[in-house]
Amino acid sequence: MVISQSGYGVITLNAVELIRQQLSPIEAWSCAVAEKEKGCPKSAFLGLCQFGWVKGVQPGEYLSARALNGPNKDYAIRAAQLVLADSETDYTPRQLWTVITTGFIQAAANHNQQMNVVLALKEAGLLTEGTVPY
């Protein structure tokens, strides 16, 4: 399966396109998600935007204080680091989740679409090295 064609893969790429049309990352995600709102992929996407991991998106303050302190941006950034460093490996969302949550205290048993966000950006060539907030 091509990740960029999964539900949250499509939403992620649509959000980037809306950013290119001058919407903020927050507005773009809200428009792209169109009533399929889940907090985990939203925090993953906005966290990647906030810390400069999405090509063409200015880093800025996009996460709420609650989301900033939550683990979803950390999961996404760790996954982005891995897929950028290991570009030869084609991870499934589940495989990527298993690798990046090793060492996380109290990580959820399953990803909740955060990995689809990262993998869709990678497939589209939109993932770039950003900053690490921890």
N, C-alpha and C positions, 0 to 999 in steps of 0.2 A: 504494500500500500504506500502510496506517495503521501507523506504527511501533510504537505501543503494543500492536499485535496480533502483532508479530514475537516470536520466542522470547525474546530478552533484554529486549524491551519488556514482555512479560507478567511475566517474572521480576522486573524492576525495580519494577513497580507492585505485585506481590504482596509484595515486600520492604517497601515503604512501608506497606502495610496491616498487615503483621506488626509493624512498629515502632509503629504506632498501638495495637496490642494489647499493648504493653509489652515487646517484645523489643528488644534492642540492635540497631543496624544490622548488626553482625557476625553475630549469631544469625539475624536476619531474612534476610540474604542467603543464609546457609548453608541455611536451611529452604526458601527460595523456589527456590533453584537446583536442588535435588533431583537430584544426579548429572549435571548439565550444566555442571559447574564449569570455567570458563575464568578465568584470572588477570586478563586485561585488562579485561573488563567489571566484574569484582569490584572491582578497584582504582579504576576510574572511578567506580563507585557509592559506594564507601566514601570516596573522596576528596571527592566532592561533599558527602556527609554530614559529613565531618570539618570542612570549611571553611564549612558553613552554606548550601549551595546548594539544599537540599531542604526545602521548606516543612514545618513541623511536626517536624523532626528537630533535636534539640539538637546543636550542634557539639561535637565531642569527639575523642578519640584513637582512631580506628578502623582506621587503616592500620598494617601492620607497618613496621618501619624500612626494609626492602627496598622495599616498595611506595611508601612515602613518598618515597623517593629516585628512584623510577622515573618514567617519563614519562606513564603512563596517567591519573593524576589531573590532570596539567597539560593533557593533550589534552581531558579532560572539562570542566575549568574554562574553558579557552579557548573550547570549543564552547558552553558555557552562556552565557558573556559575549556571544558573537556572536548566539545565537538570542534572547536577552533584548533586546539592542540593536536587532535587526532582526526584530521579530516579524511583519512583513508577508511575509517570504520563507519559503516552505515548502521546506526543504532535504531532499534524500534523504540517507541516511547517507554515501554516497560523495561527494556534493557538499560536505557539511559537512566531511568529512575533508580534502578537497582544499583548502578555504579555510583551515582552522585549522592545517594542517601547514606552510603556507607560512612559511618562516623557521625552522622547527624543524631543527636539525642532526641528521642521521641519523634522520629520522622514517621509520617503516615505510611501505612502498608502499601498503598497504591498512589500513583500520581493522579491528579485531578485536572488533567489537560495542560499543566504547565509545560510538560515536555513537548507537547504538540506545538506550542507557541515557539519554543526554541528551535525545534527541528524544521518548522515551516520557514522561519527566518533564515536558517542555514541553507535549506534547499533553494531559496530564492536569492541567495547571495547577499542578504541584508544584515548578516551578523558580523559585527566587528569588535575588536578589543576595546573594552570600556574600562571603567574604574571598578574597584572592589571596595564596597563599603564596610568591610569587616577586617 
